[in-house]
Amino acid sequence: MTFLKMNKKKKKIKIKKEKTGLSSLTKLTTKSLSGAFKKFKKNQELKKIKEIKLKKLQENNTLIKEKKELKIWEEKLKKEDNKLRSKEVDLEIKEKELKSKEEKLKIENERLIDKDKELVQISKELRNKEKDLKSKAETQNRKEIDLKVREEEQIQKELKEQKRKDKEFKILKEDEERKKKLEYIKLKEWEEKFDKEQKEREHLEELKEIKFKQREMEKLRKFEKLENPSANINFDFEDLDVDKTTKN
């Protein structure tokens, strides 16, 4: 019985504990859920604020970008406008120049028309002069042809005369050459003859000198014979030698 009571008490305590645990859990969950919901709600609001701020920042950036682009376009448009104005100014200047040129051309055209008339008149005069000059040129040409023919004839005559003179000169030159050769041959012959005669004269002179020496020797031997009769035999031999040399 006591055991059963104890068990019953334990069960009651357990049930109480479970009840208190559940109640506390429910309290905790409701608190945490409300806190979490508040936190979630706050986070959502912060997220929205961030998104709004980001959107505004993006819008600001796009606005700045658009402003920059607009500024660039404005500058471009200004430049284009300036260009167009300068072109307009240039066109106006060109129009003025064209007008001035047109006026000048008109004046020049009138001047050229007058000049053309003058040229027509000058052309007529030139044609007449050309005819006169042509006639004179033909006459001059005929004269030149006649003169050329005469010059040719004169040249031919001069050439013939020159050929004749050259021929005569050649003959004279050949005669002179022959004469020179003959003179040279004669001179050579005379030189050879002179050399020969000179050699002969020299030989004769040598012979005369030898004979003179022999005579002198003969006289000397005779004188020695008379002075020394014993040397007669020697003198005889010497005489023989002298005779041989003279014969040679």
Secondary structure, 3 states (H helix, E strand, C coil): CHHHHHHHHHHHHHHHHHHHHHHHHHHHHHHHHHHHHHHHHHHHHHHHHHHHHHHHHHHHHHHHHHHHHHHHHHHHHHHHHHHHHHHHHHHHHHHHHHHHHHHHHHHHHHHHHHHHHHHHHHHHHHHHHHHHHHHHHHHHHHHHHHHHHHHHHHHHHHHHHHHHHHHHHHHHHHHHHHHHHHHHHHHHHHHHHHHHHHHHHHHHHHHHHHHHHHHHHHHHHHHHHHHCHHHHHHHHHHHHHHHHHHHC
